[in-house]
Amino acid sequence: MTEDASTGYIDPTKEDFARFREIDRPGPVHMLNLVRLRAQAAYDDGTIATGAEAYSSYGRESGPVFERLGGRQVWIGKPELMLIGPQNEAWDIAFIAEYPSTDAFVAMLRDPEYRKAVRHRQAAVADSRLIRMEPRTPGAHFGSTGGKEGS
C-alpha cells in the first residue's frame, strides 16, 4: 500500500497489486480490512464531511459494484482494544469482504463506478490494512488450522 507521512497506508502499490494477482488459485478470496478514519475527510475539491460520512458515501456508491461482482461481507466488527500488538494501531472498523475470485476483486477496482466512489475512501481513511486471505473451514477444535474451504 502506498504510504504518505500524513495519511498512512491508503492504496496498494503497483508492485503489491501485481503480487496480489500472481496468487493463482481457484475459489473465493477473503480480504481483511482494518480502517482508521480521519476526523475530517480530506477531499481534493474541498468537500466538507467527517471521515465517517465520507466512508459511508464510499460504501453506498461502491456497494452495488461489489454486490454485482458477487462480493459479500462475511464479518464486521468495531475494534475495542489492542490487547496484543502496537497500541498506535487502533482501528475504527474491521471487516472481512469475500470475493468469488481474484478476478472479481480486480474487476471491482477497474469498474468505472467503483473508480468514482473510491475518492470517498481516499478522503475518509487516515490509515488502513488490507490483508488477502484464503478462506478455510474451521477445524474440529480450537487452534486447528482447518482445511481448505469446501474440503
C-alpha positions in Angstrom: 0.0 0.0 0.0 1.2 3.5 -0.7 2.1 5.5 2.4 2.0 9.2 2.8 3.5 10.6 6.0 0.3 12.5 6.7 -2.2 9.8 5.7 -0.8 6.3 6.3 -1.5 3.3 4.0 -4.4 4.1 1.7 -4.0 2.4 -1.8 -2.0 -0.6 -3.0 1.3 0.0 -4.8 1.6 -1.4 -8.3 4.0 -4.0 -7.0 1.7 -5.2 -4.3 -1.2 -5.3 -6.7 0.9 -7.4 -9.1 1.7 -9.8 -6.2 -2.0 -10.0 -5.4 -2.8 -11.0 -9.0 0.0 -13.6 -9.1 -1.7 -15.7 -6.4 -3.4 -18.1 -8.8 -5.7 -20.4 -7.0 -9.4 -21.1 -7.7 -12.1 -20.1 -5.3 -13.1 -17.2 -3.1 -10.7 -14.6 -1.7 -11.3 -13.1 1.7 -10.0 -9.6 2.4 -9.5 -8.5 6.0 -9.9 -4.7 6.2 -8.7 -2.6 9.1 -9.6 1.0 8.8 -8.8 4.1 10.8 -10.9 7.1 9.7 -9.9 10.8 9.7 -11.8 13.1 11.9 -12.4 15.3 8.9 -12.4 13.9 5.4 -9.6 15.3 3.1 -11.3 15.8 -0.3 -9.2 17.4 -3.0 -12.2 19.5 -4.1 -12.8 20.9 -0.6 -15.9 18.9 0.1 -16.7 19.2 3.8 -17.5 15.9 5.6 -16.3 13.8 8.5 -14.3 10.7 7.8 -17.2 8.6 8.8 -19.6 10.4 6.5 -17.1 10.1 3.6 -16.6 6.4 4.3 -20.4 5.9 4.3 -20.6 7.6 0.9 -17.9 5.2 -0.3 -19.9 2.2 0.9 -23.2 3.5 -0.6 -21.6 4.2 -4.0 -19.3 1.2 -4.3 -21.7 -1.4 -2.7 -23.7 -2.0 -5.9 -20.5 -2.8 -7.8 -19.2 -5.1 -5.0 -22.5 -7.0 -5.0 -22.9 -7.2 -8.8 -19.5 -8.9 -9.0 -20.5 -11.5 -6.4 -18.9 -9.9 -3.3 -20.4 -10.1 0.2 -19.4 -9.0 3.6 -18.9 -12.1 5.8 -18.0 -10.4 9.1 -17.8 -6.9 10.5 -16.9 -5.5 14.0 -15.8 -2.5 15.9 -12.4 -3.0 17.4 -12.4 -2.1 21.1 -8.9 -2.7 22.4 -5.5 -3.8 21.0 -4.6 -6.5 23.5 -1.6 -7.8 21.6 0.1 -5.5 19.1 1.1 -1.9 18.6 -1.1 0.4 20.7 -0.8 3.0 17.9 -2.6 0.7 15.5 -6.2 1.5 16.7 -8.9 0.8 14.2 -12.4 2.2 13.8 -13.7 -0.5 11.5 -12.7 -4.2 10.9 -14.4 -6.4 8.4 -13.9 -9.3 6.0 -15.2 -9.0 2.5 -15.5 -12.1 0.3 -14.9 -12.0 -3.5 -15.7 -15.1 -5.6 -12.3 -14.9 -7.2 -9.2 -12.8 -7.7 -10.6 -11.7 -11.0 -13.8 -10.4 -9.3 -11.7 -8.2 -6.9 -9.6 -6.9 -9.9 -12.8 -6.2 -11.8 -14.2 -4.2 -8.9 -11.1 -2.0 -8.8 -11.3 -1.4 -12.6 -15.1 -0.7 -12.7 -15.8 3.0 -13.7 -18.5 3.3 -10.9 -16.1 2.0 -8.3 -13.3 4.3 -9.5 -15.6 7.3 -8.9 -16.6 6.0 -5.5 -13.1 5.4 -4.3 -12.5 9.1 -3.9 -14.6 8.9 -0.8 -12.5 6.2 0.7 -9.3 8.1 -0.1 -10.8 11.2 1.6 -12.1 9.3 4.6 -9.2 6.9 5.5 -6.3 8.0 7.7 -4.7 4.6 7.7 -5.7 1.0 6.7 -4.6 -2.5 6.3 -5.9 -4.8 3.6 -4.9 -8.5 4.0 -5.7 -11.1 1.4 -6.7 -14.4 3.0 -7.5 -17.9 1.8 -10.8 -19.0 3.4 -10.7 -22.2 5.3 -13.2 -24.4 7.2 -12.6 -24.3 11.0 -11.0 -27.4 12.4 -12.6 -29.7 15.0 -11.0 -28.0 17.9 -9.6 -24.6 18.9 -6.2 -23.9 17.4 -6.7 -26.3 14.5 -5.8 -24.7 11.2 -8.7 -26.3 9.4 -8.9 -27.4 5.8 -9.4 -25.5 2.6 -12.9 -24.3 2.1 -15.2 -26.9 0.7 -12.9 -29.8 1.6 
